[in-house]
């Protein structure tokens, strides 16, 4: 005969989120200079060359 497993009961409480204090915004950092010849630009240029060749 199988042994019965005792039931496990838990007590839950209603979730009440707490508000965390917000830090004041930091000064904006210097904008990152755009790097020339980015990967996206190289891909775009290659696709444009391919499209021109196909037309």
Buried (B, 14 or more C-beta within 10 A) or exposed (E): EEEEEEEEEEEEEEEEEEEEEEEEEEEEEEEEEEEEEEEEEEEEEEEEEEEEEEE
